Amino acid sequence: MRNQRPWIAAAAAVVLVGAGRSSHLPAAVAKAVEEDRPGATIAKLEVEKDGGLTVYDIEFKDGRGEIEVAEDGTVLDVSDVIDMKDVPSAAAAGIRKAAEGRSIKQVEKSEVHARIEKKDGRGHLSRLASPEYIYEAELSGGEVEVAADGRIVKGLNGSRR
């Protein structure tokens, strides 16, 4: 997630995505969401600014995951809750090491399709040639993000590596 202050759009909490019912989202965002999560119901919507770009961070009800979409419809990443047993062994070892003995409450697998890169203080979308996978573990007392190869991307103290 980004460090920018989000605007929570409470009214969007009941918007159904699909069949033209996503009126609280720009058309390009609604289309991307419908293609990825047809018929999903939005539980939480945060609209964030990152380097001047508007990003929609959407969480769905009923365990349907999350998606981050730029205003132009570019999907940045898609996340789903998974079982620890489904995490690749290198990533699982990285999570356990980073957890420093804390219990692991939940793990999400994020499929990253694009990033916002900053140049001259402005954000530019950079699409990845192939998706990258990040595993985010919610721990008792914090969270960590680990790459598929076990490399710690974000530690308990929130620092990115």
C-alpha positions in Angstrom: 0.0 0.0 0.0 1.1 3.6 -0.5 2.0 6.1 2.2 -0.3 8.7 0.7 -3.4 9.9 2.6 -6.4 8.0 1.1 -9.9 9.4 0.7 -12.3 6.7 1.7 -15.4 6.6 -0.4 -17.9 5.1 2.0 -20.8 5.3 -0.5 -18.9 2.9 -2.8 -19.1 0.2 -0.2 -22.4 -1.0 -1.6 -21.6 -0.7 -5.3 -21.8 -3.9 -7.2 -19.2 -4.2 -10.0 -20.6 -5.4 -13.3 -23.7 -5.0 -15.4 -23.3 -1.2 -15.3 -23.6 -1.0 -11.5 -20.2 0.5 -10.9 -21.3 4.1 -11.2 -18.8 5.3 -8.5 -15.8 4.3 -10.6 -14.4 5.8 -13.8 -15.3 3.7 -16.8 -11.8 2.4 -17.3 -11.5 1.3 -13.7 -14.9 -0.3 -13.7 -14.0 -2.3 -16.8 -10.7 -3.5 -15.3 -12.5 -4.6 -12.1 -15.3 -6.3 -13.9 -12.8 -8.2 -16.1 -10.9 -9.4 -13.1 -13.7 -9.9 -10.5 -17.0 -10.3 -12.4 -20.0 -9.6 -10.2 -17.9 -8.9 -7.1 -19.2 -6.5 -4.4 -16.9 -3.7 -3.3 -16.4 -3.7 0.5 -13.9 -0.8 0.7 -12.7 1.8 -1.8 -9.7 4.0 -1.3 -8.7 6.6 -3.8 -5.1 7.5 -3.6 -2.7 9.9 -5.3 0.8 8.6 -6.1 3.1 10.9 -8.0 0.1 12.7 -9.4 -1.6 9.6 -10.6 -5.0 8.5 -9.2 -5.1 4.9 -8.0 -8.2 3.0 -6.9 -7.5 0.5 -4.1 -10.5 -1.8 -4.0 -11.3 -4.6 -1.5 -14.1 -7.0 -2.2 -16.6 -8.7 0.0 -16.8 -12.5 0.6 -13.1 -13.2 0.3 -12.9 -12.1 -3.3 -9.5 -10.3 -2.7 -8.3 -6.8 -3.7 -7.2 -4.9 -6.8 -5.3 -1.7 -7.4 -6.2 0.0 -10.7 -4.9 3.3 -12.1 -7.5 5.8 -13.4 -6.7 4.8 -17.0 -7.6 1.2 -16.2 -4.1 -0.2 -15.8 -4.2 -3.0 -13.2 -1.3 -2.5 -10.8 -1.8 -5.6 -8.7 -4.4 -8.2 -7.8 -4.4 -9.9 -4.3 -6.0 -13.0 -2.9 -5.9 -14.6 0.5 -4.1 -17.9 0.4 -3.1 -20.6 2.9 0.4 -20.6 4.2 0.8 -24.2 2.7 0.3 -22.6 -0.8 3.2 -20.2 -0.4 6.3 -21.2 -2.3 9.0 -22.7 0.0 11.5 -19.8 -0.4 8.8 -17.2 0.2 7.5 -19.1 3.2 11.0 -19.3 4.7 11.4 -15.5 4.2 8.0 -14.9 5.9 8.9 -17.0 8.9 12.3 -15.4 9.2 10.9 -11.9 8.9 8.1 -12.7 11.4 10.7 -13.1 14.1 8.6 -15.6 16.1 5.3 -13.7 15.7 2.2 -15.7 14.7 1.1 -15.5 11.1 -2.6 -14.5 10.9 -3.1 -14.3 7.2 -1.2 -14.4 3.9 -2.1 -12.6 0.7 -0.6 -13.4 -2.7 -0.2 -10.3 -4.9 0.2 -10.6 -8.6 2.0 -7.3 -9.7 1.3 -6.2 -13.3 2.6 -2.6 -13.2 4.4 -0.1 -11.0 4.3 3.6 -10.5 7.8 4.9 -11.1 8.7 8.5 -10.2 10.7 10.7 -12.4 11.1 14.4 -11.8 8.6 14.2 -9.0 5.8 12.8 -11.2 4.5 9.2 -11.4 4.6 7.2 -14.6 3.1 3.8 -15.1 5.5 1.0 -15.9 3.9 -2.2 -17.1 5.9 -5.4 -16.3 6.7 -7.8 -19.0 5.4 -10.6 -16.8 3.8 -10.5 -13.4 5.8 -10.6 -10.2 4.5 -12.2 -7.1 4.7 -10.7 -3.6 3.5 -12.5 -0.5 2.2 -10.2 2.3 1.9 -11.8 5.7 -0.3 -10.2 8.4 1.4 -11.0 11.7 0.5 -10.5 15.4 2.2 -7.0 15.7 2.8 -6.0 12.1 3.1 -7.2 8.5 5.9 -8.2 6.1 6.1 -8.5 2.3 8.3 -11.1 0.7 9.1 -11.9 -2.9 8.7 -15.3 -4.4 12.4 -15.9 -4.0 12.2 -15.3 -0.2 13.7 -11.8 -0.4 12.1 -9.4 2.2 10.5 -6.5 0.3 9.0 -4.8 3.3 10.1 -5.5 6.9 8.2 -5.3 10.1 9.2 -1.7 10.6 7.6 -0.8 7.3 10.9 -0.1 5.5 11.1 -1.1 1.8 14.2 -3.0 0.7 
